[in-house]
Each structure stands twice: as C-alpha cells, then as structure tokens.
C-alpha cells in the first residue's frame, strides 16, 4: 500500500478529496492531541522510554569499550591499523546485514520478544568473546555482537513513535539518542578504567553483559509494547515487504536523509574508532610527556559524553523552535550543522601535536555540531514513513548508512594509514617512527572532513522534498482512519429506530 493511493470514503476525508494536505495534517493532529502533551504521558510510558534509553546506553558502551583499549588489543594480537579497523568493520557488517531481517520482523511480530532476544545475544557473545585468544575467532564474536545489537537499534525508535507524536515525540527521541554519545563516551571510560584496574584489557568487555541481563528482564516484564500507529490512531495495515521497499525507494526525503546520515555514520565511525589512538600518537611527539592510551581514552570519552549531552538536546530544541516558522527546518539544521563541523574537525586534527587543550576544544565543538543531527534524523524517518513501515525504514536506513558509512570507514582509514606509512618511511622495511605513524593517520583522517561536506549537501537537498512527503503520510493516516470509521458511521444511519 502506497501513501498516495488510499481512496477516502467519509466526510472526514473530503479535505483530502480537495487535495488539501495541510487540512489532513490538522485533522491528524486533532485526533492525536493527547499524545502531544507531556502532562498526559503515563508513568508506564515514561518507564518504557527510560528502559529504551538504558538499553541504548549500554548498547553503545559495549560498542566502544574495545576502542578505549585499542592499543592493548593491537599489542596482544600483534596486528596493524588495518586489522584493528577490521574489528569494527566486522561488527558493523553483521549489524547492517541483519538489520533488514529484524526490521521485517519488527513490523509484524512482537517487538518485546525480538528486542529481548537481541540484547541477550549481544550480552552473551560479548562476555564469551572476552575470553577468546585467537584473533580470527575474536573477530567472529564481534560480528555476533553486531547481530544482537541490530535487533534492538532497528525496533526501539518505532516504539517511541507509536507512543507519542509532535514535540513530545521529538523530546523523547532526543532523550533516546542522548544515550548514544553518552554511552559511547562511557564505553571509552569503562574500557580504559576496568582494563587498567584489572591489568587486563579484557575485563573492560565484561561490564556491559551484566547490565544487559538487567535490560532483558526490564524489556520482558516492564516495558510497554504499543500497537503500531497507536499515537496517531493509525488504521493502516502492513503491506508486503516488496511494497514497503518500493515505497521507501520512491520516498525522496527518506532516501536523501539516509544518504546524508550515511555521511554522519562514516565520520562518527572513523573518529570514534581512531580518535584516542590518534591523539595519543600526537601527544607522544611532544617533549617530556608521560601519557598512556588509557588516560587519553578516558579524556576522549569525557569529551564525547559532554558533546553528546549538549549536541543531541540542542538539535531537538532547535528543531522544535524552528518548525513553526519553517516546515523544512529539520534537514536545514542538520545540513548547516555538518557544514560547520567539517572545519572544526579539520582544525582539531592539525593542532593535536602542538596545542593539546585547543585540540580537545575543537574536537568537542566538532562533535557537538555532528550530534545535532542524531535525534532530528530519527524524527524525519518517523514522520515521512507510515506507521506499519517504520521498522523496515529504520532497518533500511541502518543497512545503507552502515554499509557505506561506519562499516568501512575504520577499515578504510586504517588501510590508508598503513599505505601512507610505507610511502612516508625512509626505510619501508623498518618499523615506522612515531612521527610517521602520527602523520599517516592524520592524513587518513582528513577524509572525514570531505565526507561531512557531502553529507551537508544531501541534507540541504532533503529540505526540497520533506514538506510534501510528510503531508502524504498525514493524509494517508487520516484517510485510513476515515475508512475504518465508515462502516460504523453507515450502520448508525441505517439502523432502524427503536420502538417505545
């Protein structure tokens, strides 16, 4: 079923018969008014959002714990930058390949059961993987972690979309995506501190599995799993998977924003994986500096946490403030944020070997502007796609953004770095110097600045179509609701009068 081909049957849909998309939107908002008011949010709904945020937090803690101890991992397995980057690539490839499967299931089956299975899977495989001594098998278990995380990340935002609409949905999504940078930062911190305290980096991987067991219990026995489209009172029924995919490909706002978010994922993946290692190499070039990779990872994690704590809610607040004036403000905010982040990241990369404090400030500002996009992009996907198609849309976006984004960016940066080491070394047969290692990784990371500009352009292109695509969804929901009311409406008029 396409959003544009539902035939209206009732007087409520006369608005749509006249082609008035804005009136259809107004009708939908009137029907869903209760879900657009924070005062009417129930305790169970707050608990559900809290559980989703908690799981998202430990999800990203688990994902970046390894990055916090990457130097120790490289030393134990005796691998270079390319194989170190491959560890993250294996994880993301498994994550993106299984996302469409969970997206299909999430639109049709129990989301509670699917999410509980996924969290249990990545918790168990993370814990078991921490004992593996062989690099190839360790990489396999990192891939299994990605399978488990795909089930959760694909489905969780759609539960929020089915509980709330309008500004309340934006606020709840901002809270949900607030957990991503905070969890990522905590991953660096937990990995480095736990590894340093135990004298073994593997203990950093054994923290989140215990939290994951708590999350499984909360999902199964506390979290609410609403009907699909509940907040919007949507009566639209699921369609075939082929129809879903064809509709998404024709949805220009969805496709453009997905390509833009792919650039965000590319940059985030590369910087998150290589950031601590790069800063550590830069600091070792300065005289009389006694520094460890664990301390750098700790500081980098703090910077990431604070940048996310500011950037994600700031993006949501800007979106809420600007929407009443400009209906296409969401992609515009994201586009200009990426265009502003690019020079900040570049300056942060070139100052690390000379001005440490300035480097952290520039990286912080670059991350803040990058984080502005997270909750806004999620909101865009949810309001330009009809309710029974949203898990599939989330999965499709995960597949594309990770396939061409952070699935390859850590490995690509590592490969470029290794290639540059050979060209920059005076004697390629010898171990490259600290300066050569630093400079080669710096040049490799410059690619992120160009990708951010490309992402900004895609967001600006999204603004050209987003208003019309949102109105199509509002119209489809209003039409389907009217069609479902028609039999009752007709029966009420045709029923014989009761006899006294």
N, C-alpha and C positions, 0 to 999 in steps of 0.2 A: 504494500500500500504506500503510495507516494503522498507527501504532504499536500500536494496541489490538486489531487484528483478526487477528493471526497465530495459527494453530492449532498448539499444541505436539504433538509426536509421540513424544518419547522420555522415558525415565525422568528425565533431567536436567530436563525441563520439568514434572515432576509438581509441583514447587514452585509453578509458575505456575498450574497447574490448580487448585491450592488457593487461588489469589488472593493468594499471599504475595509482594508486590512487593519487600520487603526481602531475602528469600531470593534472589530473582532478581538483585538488585544484588550480593549477596555472591558469587553464582556468577560473575557477570561480573568482579568484582574479582579473584577467584581465578584465572580464566583469563588475565587481563591483568597479572598481578603483575609480570612483568619490566619492563614499560614504566612502572611506578610507582616505580622506584628509580634515582636519579641515577647510582649506581655502574655500572649496566648500560647507560647511554647510550653509544652508539658514537661514535667520532671523526667519522664521516661525518654522524651526526645532529647533533652539535654544530656541524659546519661548515654544515649546512643551516640551522639556526636562526641562526647568525651571518650567513649570506648574506641571509636574510629580514630580519633586523634592520638590516643595512647598507642594503638597498634601501628599507626603511621610513623610515630616517633621511634619505636623500637625497630620498625622495618628499616628506616634509614640509618639508625645506629648500626644495625647489623651490616648494612650495605657498605659503610665507610669505615668500619673498625679496621679492616685489613689495610686501608690506605694510611691509617695512622701509624702502622708498623711496617710500612712497605720496605724500608731499608733493611730491617731484620729479615723479612721474608726473602729478599733478594740474596742476602748473605747465606742464609741456611740452604736455600735451594740452588745457590750458585747460578743465578740467571741474570740476564741483562735487562735493559729497559724495555726491549721489545716483548720478552716473555712476561715481564711484570705487568705490562699493559694488557697482555693477552688474558691474564686472570680476570680482569674486569670485563673484557670483551666476551669471554665465555659466559660469564654471569648474565650480561645484558642480552646476548643472543638467545639464550634459553628463556629469558624473561619475555622478550618480544615475540618469539615463536609461539609460546604457549598462551600469550595474551588473547589472541582471537578465539581460541578454544574456550577459555573462561568467559570471554565476552559473550559468545553464543549461549553458553550455559547460564550466564547471569541474567540474560533477558528472558529465560524460560523456566528456570528451576530455582530452588531455594538458595538465596544468596547467603543466608546464615550458614548453611552446611558447607557451601563452597569455600567461604572465607575461613571457616574453622579448619577445614582440611588444608588450605594453603598455609596458614600460619603454623599449624602443627608440622607440616612438611619442611618449611624452611628452618624452623627451630631445631628439629631433629637433625637435619643434614648439616646445619652449621656446627652443632655440637660434635657430631661424629667426624666431620671434616677436620676439626681442630686436632685430631689425633693422628691424621694421616701424614706419613713421612715422605711419600713419593710424589713428586710434583705433578705428574700427569693425573693421578687419582685425586689429588687435592683440587686440581682444576675441574675435574668432573663433578666433585661435590659442590664446588662454587656454582656450577651450572644448575644443579638440583635446587640450590637455594633460590636461584632465579625463577625456577618453575613455581615454587611455592609463593614467592612474592608477586608473581603475575596474577594469581587468582585474587589476591587482596586489592592490589592497586587498580585493577580493572573495574571492580564492582563497588568499592567503598564510596566514590563520589556520587554514584547513582542513587544510593540510599539517601544521601543528603538532599539530592534533587527531588526525591519523592516525599520528603518531609516538609520542605519549605519552598517558597517562591520569592521573587523580588529581592529586596535588600536584605531580608533575613537569610535567604539562601547565600547571598554574597558574603555576609558576615560569617556564616557557618563554614563556607568553603575557605574563607581566609584563615579561620581557626584551624581547619583541617590541613591546609597547605603550609601554615605556620610551622607545623611539626616537621616538615621536610628539612629546611635549613637547620633548625634546632637539633633535630635528630642526627643529621649529618655531622654537625659540629660535635655533638656528644659522642658520635662514633669515633672521631679522631681522639677525643679526650679519654674515653673509656679504653680504647685500644692501647693508647700510649701509657696511661697510668696503670692499668691492670697488667700489661706486659712488663713494665718497669718494676712494679711491686713484686711480681712473681719471678722475675728474672727470666721469663719465657714469653715471647710474643703470643703464643697460642692461647694463653689464658685470657687475652683480650677478646677472643671469639666465644668464650664460654659464659659470658654475662647475659647477652640477649636471649639465649634459648630458655633460660628460667623465666624471664619476663614474658616470653612467648607462650609458655604454658598457662600463665595467668590470663593472657589475652584470649586464648582458646576458650577458657571457662566463661569469661565475660561475654564473648560472642554467642556462645551456645545458650546461656541461661539468663542473660540480662538484656542484650541488645535487641532493639525493635527492628523488624524487617517489614517495612510498609508495602502496601500494594503499589505496583508500578503506576506512576502518574497520579498517586493519591493527592498530593498537594495541589495539583492543577485540576483535580476532578476529571482527569482524562479517561475517556472510554475507548481510546484507540487500542485495537487488538494487535498482537505481534504478527508480523508477516514472515515470509520465507527469508532465509539467510541471503539468498541471491538478490531479492528485492531490497533488503537492508543495504547491501554493499553497493548496488546500483544507485540507490538514493544518496548515499554518502558521497560517492564519487561525483555526482551531479551537484552536490551542495558546495557552492564556491566558497562561502565563508568558512565552512568546516575544512575544506582542503587547503585554503590559503593559510588559515591559522595553524593547521597541522604542520605545514612546511615551515612556518615561522617558528613554531615550537620545537621542530627538529633542530633548528639552529641553536635554540636555547639549550636543548639537551646535549648537543655537541660540545658547546662551550663549558657547560656545567660539568659534564663528564671528564673533560680534559683537565680543567683547572682543579676539580676536586681530587682527582687521582694523582696528579703530578705536582700540585701546589706545594705541599710540605717538603717534598724531595727537592724541588727547585729552590725554594727559599733556603733550605739547609745548605745546598751547594753554594749559593751566593754568599751566605754568611761565613762559610769556611774560607772564602777568599780574602776576608778582612783580617788584618793582623791582630794577634793577641785575642782571638775569640775562641772561647771554650763552649761549644754548643753540641747538643745531641739531637738526633732526629725526633726523639720522644718529646723534647721540650718544644721544638718547632711545631710538631703536630698538635700539641696542646694549645699553643697560641693560635695556630691556624684554625683550629676548631672553635675557639672562642670568637675569633673574628667572624667566622661563618655563622655562628649562632646569633650574634648580635646583629649582623647584617640581615639575616632572615627575620629576626624579631622586629626589625624596623621595616624592611622592604615589603614583606608579604602583606601586613595590615595597611601599610601606606598605599600599596597598589589598590587594595579593596576600597579604601577610603576615597581615593581619587576617582575610582570608577563610580561610586555612589554619588559623589558630589557633581560629577560632570555629566552623568546620563540625562538628568532633566533638561540640560541645555543642548547637548549634542548626543543624539542617539547612537552615533558611530564612535563615541569617545573611547570605548574599551580597547579596540585594536590600535587606536591612535596613541593611547597611553603606553601600550606595550611597544609600539614601533619606536617612539621617541626615547623610551627607556633603554632599548637596545642600542640605539644610535649614540646615546650618552655613555653607555657602559663601555663601548669599544675603546675610546681614547683613554679612559681611566684604567682599563686592564693593560693597555699598551704601556702607559707610564709606570704602572706597578711592576711590569716585567723588566723595565730597563733601569730601575732605581735600586733593585734589591741588593746589588753588590756594593752600593755606596751609602744609601740612606735607609736604614732598617725601619725606623719609625714611619717615615714617609711611605715606604713600601706597604706597610700594614694599613695605613690610612687609605691609600689609593685602592688597594685590594678590597678593603671594606666598602668604599664608595662604589666600586665596580660591581660588587656582589649585591649591594642594596638595589641598584638600578636593574640588575638582572633579575632579582627576586620580585620586583614589581609585577612581573608578568604571570607568576605562578597561579594565583587564585583567579585572575581575570581570564586566562586562557581556559581554565576549567569551567568557569561560568559561561563563556562563549559556547563551548561544546554543548553544554546542557540546554541552552536556550535556542540554539539553531537546529536541534535534533529532537524529534518527537519522543515521548517517554519510553515506549517499548523498544526503542532502537538505541538507547543511550549507552548501555553496557557494550554493545557492539561498536558504537562510535568511540568510546573510551579505549577499547581494545585495538581498534584500527589505528587510532592516534598513537597509542603506545608502540604498535608494530612499526609504523612509519618513522616516528620520532627517534626510536631507539635503533632501528635498522640503519638509518643514515645519520644518526646523532651519536649518542654516547656508547653505542655498541662498538663503533670503530675508532672514535676519537682518542681514547687512551692508547690503543694499539698503534694508531697512525702516528701520534706524537712520539711514541717510543721508537717506531721504525725510522722516522725522520731523524730523531736524535741519534740513533745508532749509526745511521748513514753519514750524518754530519761529523760524528766523532772520527770516522775514518778519513774524511776529507780535511778536517781541521788539524789532525795529528801530524806532527813532523815525521813520526815513525809509526805507521799504522799497525805494525806487528807488536808494539809495546802497549802496555796499559795506558789509556789516555789520562792526561793530567786532570786535576780538579778544575782548572780553568777551562779546558776543552770540554769536559763533561757539563759544566755550567753553561757555557756558550752554546753548545749544540742543543741542549734542552730549551734554552731561551729562544733560539731561532725557531725551533719546532713549535713552541707555544704561541708564537706570533700568528699562527694560522687562525687562532680563536678570534682575534680582532677582526679579521676579514669576514669570518662567518657571522659575527654579531651584526655587521652592517647588512649582510644579505638577509638575515632574519628580520631586521628592522624594516626593510623594503617589503617583505612579504606581509608583515602586519599592516603596513600602510595600504597595501592592495586589498587586504581583508575589509578595511573600512569602506570600500566601494560597494560591497555587497551585503554587509551584515544586517542592515535595517530591513531590507526586503526579505532576507532569509528568516529572520526572527518573526516577522509578521506572518509568513507562511505557516510556521509552527503554531503560532497563536490561533490562526484561522482554522487549522486542521483540528486542534483540540476543541475549539468551540463548535465546529461542525459535528464532530463525533459525539460530543455531549448532547447536542440537539437531536441527533438521530436516535440516541439511546432513550431520550425522553419522549420521542414521537409516539410510540405505541401506547404509553401511559396517558399521554395527552389526548390521543384519539379515543381511547377507551372511556376516558372520563366524559367526553362529549357525547359518545354514542350509547352510553349505559341508560336503560330506561329509568324513569323517575320512580322512586319508591312509593308504595301505596300507604296511605294513612289508615 
